[in-house]
């Protein structure tokens, strides 16, 4: 959403449209670099792809919120480079996660669903931002909305991580205390046998 509105937003803070249009070049270079770097990171076994995905989303969402305080062209360049790097990393790691979290036979279905769902929000974001800007005479609120949505999407997987850690804790508790919550019965016959064996020793 932001990329489609950046020229109008730059004009609102006193940056010319010609200078604002060059931000697309910086965005493209940064996004390309982000895809290459994140793809290389995902090749390392010690690097958790899920964390790379989440960190890139958190930084991207935070940068969208912070850009509302930009007052110069330098601020916009710094923002667009950071946003481009995170956006490229997000796209690469998302595809890697989709290919590794399902069986090979289901990869096309997973990618198809991901593209179908994301295309709806990508297509609806710019019109909604435009309507908000027209009604409020500013893109600031639209950026707040976009940043909040990205941050929410990055924080939701934390719930899954918490649920997974809780399940692991319960499984460990069952392993360490297998008879917890169960009544332990002692057969008198077996007790007599064990006493006889002990006395014989």
Secondary structure as GFF3:
##gff-version 3
##sequence-region A 1 201
A	DSSP	alpha_helix	2	12	.	.	.	ID=ss1
A	DSSP	alpha_helix	17	21	.	.	.	ID=ss2
A	DSSP	alpha_helix	23	41	.	.	.	ID=ss3
A	DSSP	alpha_helix	49	66	.	.	.	ID=ss4
A	DSSP	three_ten_helix	67	69	.	.	.	ID=ss5
A	DSSP	alpha_helix	73	100	.	.	.	ID=ss6
A	DSSP	three_ten_helix	104	106	.	.	.	ID=ss7
A	DSSP	alpha_helix	107	136	.	.	.	ID=ss8
A	DSSP	alpha_helix	140	176	.	.	.	ID=ss9
A	DSSP	alpha_helix	188	200	.	.	.	ID=ss10
###
